[in-house]
Amino acid sequence: MYLIISIILSVILGYILLMMGPLVGGFLAFGIVAGSLFRGLYLLNGIHKMLSKDAPKSDKVKEAYENYLKEKEDKDQGREI
């Protein structure tokens, strides 16, 4: 349903822009397209910020323990660090 409404409104807007002349219609069409692109980028940036908050953080204790085990294994094999 929203698709049909969007198509009908786009046809009406296109007809109005054609009736205004090439200069005014071109400026308005460019403004509409550029505004839509900037709004889309703004929304994508917001989604990125929300998703990056939910990303799991690295566990420093686990990393330190893994480094300790790696150093101990290297020392046991006769390699000094």
C-alpha atoms as one frame of an Amber mdcrd trajectory, in Angstrom:
protein
   0.000   0.000   0.000   2.803   2.431   0.889   4.505   1.639  -2.402   1.432
   2.595  -4.415   1.008   5.820  -2.445   4.702   6.648  -2.932   4.449   6.053
  -6.682   1.357   8.232  -7.015   2.913  11.041  -4.965   6.123  10.817  -7.019
   4.169  11.120 -10.258   2.312  14.162  -8.925   5.567  15.766  -7.718   7.239
  15.081 -11.068   4.338  16.668 -12.930   4.484  19.754 -10.682   8.257  20.040
 -11.167   7.877  19.824 -14.942   5.235  22.554 -14.911   7.552  24.938 -13.001
  10.154  25.008 -15.736  13.586  23.488 -16.048  15.476  25.902 -13.774  13.143
  26.010 -10.788  12.128  22.370 -11.184  15.777  21.324 -11.444  16.690  23.181
  -8.265  13.774  21.684  -6.381  14.475  18.175  -7.687  18.154  18.483  -6.726
  17.164  19.707  -3.263  14.800  16.786  -2.769  17.356  14.192  -3.907  20.254
  15.711  -1.930  18.088  16.096   1.181  16.997  12.470   0.954  20.598  11.292
   0.605  21.778  13.350   3.584  18.863  12.116   5.695  19.710   8.525   4.738
  23.349   9.037   5.736  22.254  10.555   9.054  20.008   7.559   9.766  22.760
   5.086   8.812  25.166   6.880  11.148  22.634   6.568  13.976  22.165   2.863
  13.294  25.956   2.372  13.271  26.291   4.100  16.645  23.524   1.961  18.152
  25.035  -1.276  16.841  28.582  -0.423  17.897  27.365   0.108  21.491  26.001
  -3.434  21.558  29.199  -4.999  20.222  30.972  -7.185  22.768  33.933  -5.499
  24.407  37.299  -7.240  24.660  37.951  -8.888  28.020  41.301  -7.611  29.324
  41.562 -10.279  32.011  41.122 -13.055  29.461  43.699 -11.465  27.143  46.212
 -11.154  29.997  45.661 -14.808  30.971  46.158 -15.956  27.357  49.374 -13.908
  27.120  50.581 -15.452  30.380  49.896 -18.963  29.099  51.681 -18.191  25.831
  54.739 -16.823  27.680  54.774 -19.823  30.016  54.574 -22.221  27.064  57.449
 -20.439  25.318  59.529 -20.546  28.507  58.803 -24.258  28.982  60.028 -24.978
  25.461  63.328 -23.297  26.252  62.742 -19.988  24.556  63.261 -16.888  26.665
  61.269 -13.820  25.875
